[in-house]
Structure formats: C-alpha cells, structure tokens
Amino acid sequence: ISNTKRKNPFYIIIPEGNQVTGVIMADQLRSLDYKARNSSFISKCPADLLQEVLMHIDPIIF
C-alpha cells in the first residue's frame, strides 16, 4: 500500500471511509514476516476491494 498515486493499471485506489488510505500496488507482491516487522492489525480489507485486487493479481501469477 502506498500514498503515491500514479496512473498504473495495477494501482487500486482504496475507497474513502476506510482506516487505511492510498493505493494497493497489485503488481508489488510481497511475502512478509509480520512478527519480525512488529506490525499490528489495523483493519480488514472489504470483500469487494479484495476481489478487485485478486482480479489484478491473477494475470501476474498464472
């Protein structure tokens, strides 16, 4: 997730009204160790937004 907004077909805008702001960079797939990074849960991704992200990721991984 980034707050840098560019015209990129893989950037999915997080709708207003969510605790997290910015864009999801669907082409920047990562595997993270959340415990090692001392991260904490902020909010759950809405189902419709998750489906949109998965549609963008599908051509990359398959």
N, C-alpha and C positions, 0 to 999 in steps of 0.2 A: 504494500500500500504506500502511495506517495501523495504528496500535495502538489507535485509538479504536474500540471495539466498540459498535455500536448495532444496534437491530432495524431492518434495512433489507433488503428483498428483493434488492438489488443488492450487498450486502456478502457476500463469500465468505470464510469462515474458512480460513486456511492451516493445514493439519493439523500437529499436533505432530510433531517429529522432523525438520523442515526447518531449514535455516540461517536462513531469513527467517521472522519471526513477524508475526502481526497478521491483518488482513483485506485482501482485494483489493476495492477500490471499483470495481466494474464499470461504474458509471454515471459515473465520472470519467475519461473517455477523454482522453488527452493524447498529443501528439507532442513528443518531447524530443530535443534535440541532446546526446547523451551525451558527446561530446568536449568541447563547450563547458562542460558541467557538471562536467568532470573526474571522471566516475563510473567505477566499476570493477565488473567482473563478480563476483557473489557466489555465485549458484547457478542452476541450471536449474529451470524450473517442471516438476513432474511432469505427464506426459501427461494423466492423469485430471483433475487440477486445471485444466489449460489447457482441456480440453473443457467443464468446468463454467463457466468464465469466458466462453468463446465462446458458450455457450447463453444466458447472461445478456445478453451484448452484442448478439446477433443482433436482438432486437426494437428496440433503440435505433437501429441503423444501417440497418436495412432496412425 
